[in-house]
């Protein structure tokens, strides 16, 4: 009987390999490693809350009131919120 997850059939296969290695000469692997290194660096900077961690948010077609508390609740899920400034553009 096949395995089911959330009413979907899944296929599982076990490997006899003790270790899996990638080919470092593969161009796709090199690009992926560079992208991963850059993302890791940016994440570490964001976690420190350095001076370069600025997020500008524009809310268009506002349907519900957006307060500072709402913005803090949303963005604090992704890291430390140091400051929130709001303004209305007419």
N, C-alpha and C positions, 0 to 999 in steps of 0.2 A: 504494500500500500504506500503510495507516495506521501511525502510530508506536506502538510498544509499550514500556511500562516495567513491569517486574515482572509480565509476562504480562497486563497491562491496557492496553486501547486508550486512547490519549490524543489530544487534539485541540490542535494548536498553530496560532495565528493571529498574523501579524505586523501591526504597526500602521504606518501612514504618518505618524503624529503625531510631531513632534519633541519635544513636551512634553505631559504630561497634567496637567490641573488639576482640583481638586475645587471644588464649589460651597460657599463658606464659609457661606452662608445656610441650608444644609441642616442641620436639627436633629441628624440622626444623625451627620453629620460633626463638628459641634461637640462632641457628647458623646464621640466617639471621640478628638478632639484633647485634650479635658480629661483623659480617662482615660489617654491616652498620656503627657501631661505629668506627671500624678501618679505613674504607674509609673516614669517616668524619674527623678523626684526621689527616690523611695524607693530605687531601685536605686543611685543615686549615694550616698545616705546609707549604705546597706548596704556599699558598696565601701569607704567610709572607716572602717567599723567603729566608728561613733559609739556613745555610751552608750545609744541607743535601739534598738540592734540586739540584741534578745533573742529567742530561740526556745525555747519550752517544748514538749517532746515527751513524750507519754504513750504507752507501749507496752502494749497490751492483748493478752491471749492469747499470751503469750510462748512461742514454740516452740523457739527457739534462744538460746544465751547472747548477750547484747548487752553488749559491753565499751566502754570509752571509746574504744579504738582503732577499733572498728567505727563508732561514732557520728561520730568525727572523719573517717573515710574517706568516709562518706556525705555529711556536710554541708560538707566542705571543697570539694566539687565546685561549690558555689554561692557560695563566698566565703571570706574569711578567718575561721577559727574562733579566737576569742580565749580562750574558757574553756568547759569542759564540767563540769557538776556532775551527779552521779547520786544518786538515792536510791530506796529500795524502800518501797513503801506496802503495809502489811499489812492 
